[in-house]
Amino acid sequence: MFTTRVSAATLSDHVTRIARPLATMTTTTRPRAALVPRASHDSTLFALDFDGVVCDSVGESSLSAWKHGVELWPDVFDTPHAAREKPRVLEELRAVRPVVETGYENTTLARALLERLDGYSVDEILADWDNMSGGLMSKWSLDRATMVEAFGRIRDEWIQTDFDGWLAPNALYPGVAEAVLAAQARSDSAVKIVTTKQARFATAIMAKMGGITIAEEDMFSTTVSGIPKTEVLKTLGVDGSNPRKIFVEDKLSTLEKVCKADGLDDWELFLVDWGYNTATERARAAANPRIEVIGVDAFITLLRSG
């Protein structure tokens, strides 16, 4: 059995911070047979993505990308023209957020959008970013490891000099913090965070904005480790306890990789309808027998009693 870190009484002391209305976050979903365990288990293991499931972080990641751009290409980003174009670029970065796997990609996207590169409109990026990304890295002679380090350092410097300013553009989705706390309060469940975000940033946001404490051993950052989420999942729930395994994501491509991976058939897969995905992706997920698309009410029910 799992031990609890948060008492049930703690739940009433936490209110999720909401930065803006979320029109895409629905409270209804189709009937969910998948909410009923497939087999008899005496515990439940939740593996949750962070950005797009727990946190709406696109505002902060876009501003961090802009800061990174100013440092990397001051002749492009630190100009009167760039200042005039910044609101448009930030808006378009939100629109293309579904394609981003790792934070530094926001920086290359920001430059492509700022310069209105031919072939890099919002629609074209959404359609084919996987093939475009490498081309921009080559075009500007960029190295992934260096970009990851620099993007993390930009955030660290922002946190150190203006923590509240860094925190403000982030938001926890309505109801999600309470649901995570409820799952932690259960004696029969455990919550893991499996994310491409660097762990220290996700930890700070959850603690400050939702009162959620995730132990270091329960936080898995694939950006730093280089270990893909499919491999992380293979290491969870293998201690002989045979828990019900639930993986919640907002990125369809990640769930599709899990579907194809060996040794992950025992994971139940859920795509949230409020994160960084598109209507087309949600429709594709709904057609996949391994994936269930859920709204916030179903998510809360799942974490409280699933």
N, C-alpha and C positions, 0 to 999 in steps of 0.2 A: 504493500500500500504506500501511497505517496504521503509525505508529511506536508502540512500547510504552513505557509509563511505569513499569511494575512488572515486575520480573524474576520468572521462574517460581520461583526459589528463595525469593522472599518469601512464597509461599503458605503454607509450613509455619510461618511465624512469626506467623500471625494466627488467632485463635480467635474465632468469633462469640459475642457475649454474648447469653445467653438469659434473659429476665426471668421467663418462666413457661412451662409446658408448653403447646403449641399443639395442641389436640385437633382443630382443623379443618384442620391442615396435613397432607395425605396424602403418601405416598411412592410411590403407584402411580397410574397413569392408563391410559386406554384406548390402544390402538395408535396411533402417531402418524406417519402418513404425512407430515404437514406438517413434521416435523423434517428431511426431505430437501429440499434447495433445489429450488425450482421451475424455476430456470434456472441456467446456468453463471455463477458469479460468482467473482471472485478476492479478494473481501473481504466482510466482514459489518458492518453498522451496527446496533447495539443502542440502542434508545430505551426507557429504563426509567422507569416511574413510581416514586415514592419511597415515600410512605405507603401501606402495604398490599401493597407488592411487596418493597421492601428493608427497610423499617422498620415495626415495630409501635409506632406513636407515640400510640395512643389514650390511654394513661395520662397522658402529658405534656400533650397537647392538652386533655384534660378538666380537669386541674388548672390549666392556664393560663386556661381559660375561667372556672373558679371565681374565680381571682384577678381576672380582668377584671370579673366580675359584682360582686365586692366593691367594686371601684373605681367602677363605673358606677351600681350600685344598692345602696349600703350598707344602706339600710333593708330590702332584700329578702334580701341574702346575708350581711350581717354581723350576724346575730341568733342567739340560742340555738336557735330553731326550725330555722334553716338549718343550723346545725352538726349538729343531730340528723339532719337529712335528707340531709346530704352523702354518706354512703356509698351510699344508695339512688340518688341522682342520678348519681354517678360510675358506678355499675353500669349504669344505664339509658343513659348517654352512650355506653358501650361497645356496648350493644345497637343504638343508632341510628346508630353510626358509618358504616355503608354509605351513608347519604344525604348526608354532609358533602362539599361540594366545596372549601370554603375555611375556614381555621381559625376565623375569627370566628363562623361559624355555630354552633360549639359553645357560644358564650356565650348566644345566643338560645335554643338548645335547652335549655341548663342552666336558664334561668329558667322556660321553659315546663314543664319536668319538675318543677322545685322547687315551682312553684305549682300543679301538677297541673291545668293549664288544660284546660277542657272541649274535647274534640276533639283533644288532643295526647298521647294515650297512645303508648307505644312502637310498637304495631302500626299506629296511625293515622299516625304520623310516617313509618314505613317505607313505608307505602302511598302517601303523597301529599305528601312534604316539598317538592317543587318548587313546588307551589301554596300551601303553608302558609308558606314562608319569607318571602315578600314581605309577607304579612299581619302577621307579627310585627314586621318592620321598620317598617311603617306604624303599628302599634299603639303602639310605644314611641318613635316619631319618631327612628329611627336612620338614619344615612347610611353607605353601604357603605365609602366611602373612609376615613371617620373610624374605622369599626370595624376595618378592615384595619390602619390605622396603630396604633391602640391595642392590638390583639391582639399585633402585632409588638413594640411597646414593652414590653408586659408580659413577653414572653419575654426580650427584651434585658435588662431589669432583673433578672429571675430569674437569667439566665446570669451577669451581672456580679457579683451578690451571692452566688450559690450555684451555681456551674457543675455540680458533681457532683450536687447535688440536682435540678437541671434535667435532667441527662442520665439519671439513674437510672430514671425511668418509661418511657424509650424502650428498645427492644430491636431488634436486627437478627434477622430470621427465621433459623432454623437452616439453615446451608449456603449462604445467599444471598451473604454477604460473600465467602466463598471462591470462589463462582462468578463474581462480578463481578471479583475479582482475577485469576481465570484468564482471563477475557475480555480484561482489560487487558494481560495478559502475552503474549497472542497478537500476532504481527506482522501478522495479516491482519484485525484487527477494531478497532472503536472503540466506546466506551460513552458515551452521552449520558444525562443525567437530565432528564426532562421532568415537572415537578411543579407543583402548586398551592401547595406550601410555599415560604415565602420562602427564597431560596437559602442565606443564611448559616446558617440552622438545619440544613438538610439537609447542608451541607458539614461542619459541626461534628460532627454525629452520625456520619457515615460515617468521618471521620478518627479520631475518638476511640474509637469502638466497633468499627470494622472495619478500621482501617488503610488505608482507601480514600481516595485522592486524586482528586478530580474537578476538572479545570481550569475556570477561570471560563467559558471559551468553550464548555465542554461541559455547563454547567448552565443550564437554561432554567426560570425561575420565571414561571408565567403569572399569579400573583396580583399581582405588582408590575408586570409589563409590560402586563397586560390582553390579551395575545395568546393566543387559545385554542390548545389542544394541536393541533387540526387544522391550524392555520396554521403552528405551529412545525414540525410534521412535513414540511410542504411545503418548508421551507428546508433540510432535512437531506438529505445524499447527492445534491446536485445539482451537484457540482463536476466531473462528467464521469467519475467513477470507476465508476459503475454497481454499487454494492454490493448485496448482499442486505440488505433492510431489514426489521427485526424490531421490533415495538412490543409491550411487555409491560405490562399494566395489571391492576388489581384492580377497576376500576369499569366495569361493563358499559355504562353510558350513554355513557361516553367512547368506547369502541370502536364503539358503534353510530353515533356521530357521524362517526367516521372512515369507516365503511362508506358513509355517505351523502354524504360530501364529495367534490368533484371533485378529481382529480389525486392521489389517494392509493391507487389500485388496486394499486400495486406494494409496499405494505406488508403484511407478514404479521402477523396480529393474534392475540395470546395473552392469555387471561384466567387468572390464577392462582387456584387453589382454596383459598388460605390467607389471602387478604386480606379487605378490608371489602366483601364481597358476600354475597348470600343463596343458599340452595339453589334458590330460584325463578329467580334471575338466572343461576345456573350452568346450569340446565336450558335457559333461553332462549338462552344463549350457545352451548350444544352443538347447538342446532337451527339456528344461523346458519352457513351454509357458509363464511363469511369468518373465523370466529372459532374458535380451538381452546382448549379448557379444559385446563390442564396442572397437574400436581402438581410437587413440588419436585425429584424425580429428573429429570423431563423438562426442567425449567428449568435444572438444573445441566448436563445434557448439551448443551442448546442453547447455553449460554454458553461451554462448554469447547470444543465442536467443531462447532456449528451454522453 
